[in-house]
Amino acid sequence: MTRWLLLLPLTLGSAAATATADDIWQRRDPRYSFLFQDNRARRVGDIVTIVINETTNTNEREQRALDKSNDSSGNAAFSGTTSNGTGGRTGSLTFSLTDAFRKRFSGSSQLSSNRVFQDRISATVVDIMPNGNLVIEAYSRRVVATEERVLRVTGVIRQADVGLGNLVQSSSIANLKVSYLGRGPATRTLNQNYFGRFMNRAWPW
């Protein structure tokens, strides 16, 4: 009897340990169910970092020349003589027309532009397309010394283009739309006012 009493605590302790044991493979949270996990963005609400590196080089030159001329001339002459027993009449008519028309047009234009835009912004996955591509959207607002800068980026990316650290290059974004707006005293000073912009559109020359 004494022997069974000594084994009873060991049996109860073993049963309690079995009841509270847990297996990480039975948990449904992927953060606990996998020893190694790829944390790349692939779901709605995940965050990716967009590296904006856009360079635009433009060098255009156009030249047109138009030369049109038209020369026309005309000449008409009429003469006639009538007579009868008591008298005669003589008449003549001369008509001449000369027309010369010439139109010339010469125009040339040249445009050279070199623009570089670099920035980095974090975007949120807002939707998943049927083929698995991710729709992202980013918004940033910065105010420095009463100058406000608003940056908004939208586009579509592939999951395969998401690199380490959830970095995505702007060149890998489809339907990329980047808008960078400025508001403040300095922006108002550099830009034309409403009247100046209206006159640029309305002025025909």
Secondary structure, DSSP 8 states (H G I E B T S, - for coil): -HHHHHHHHHHHHHHHHHHH---GGG---HHHH-SS------STT-EEEEEEEEEEEEEEEEEEEEEEEEEEEEEEEEEEEEE-SS-EEEEEEEEEEEEEEEEEEEEEEEEEEEEEEEEEEEEEEEEE-TTS-EEEEEEEEEEETTEEEEEEEEEEE-GGG--GGGEEEGGG-EEEEEEEEEESHHHHHHS--HHHHHHHHH---
